[in-house]
Amino acid sequence: MLIAQAKYTFEIFENMSFDDSIIDEIKKEMLKDRCNIVLIGMPSAGKTTIGKMLEEKLGKEFFDLDDMIIAKAGKKAFQKSSRNLVKQDLEPLKQKLRLKQAR
């Protein structure tokens, strides 16, 4: 709304006319700089593939958190951490399965 007001005010004061499509163009440009997309999902779900496609399509920089962690902590630390997280997440499920099997 403020973009439209600025456009109309500029037209009045400068005695010029612009197509209203300029309002949407300016809005899109402003939002492009302010909005981010975060992709979450299971391993091998395609987050990196989609992220790289969005990077190209939207002209925004793509960050792969896995790559960033590996760069900071090293690949072995990342793999060890990932295995530990999977073990933690699977433990309650294993307990439930054991209880079901015991019945």
Secondary structure, 3 states (H helix, E strand, C coil): CHHHHHHHHHHHHHCCCCCCHHHHHHHHHHHHHHCCCCCCCCCCCCHHHHHHHHHHHHCCCCCCHHHHHHHHHCHHHHHHHHHHHHHHHHHHHHHHHHHHHHC
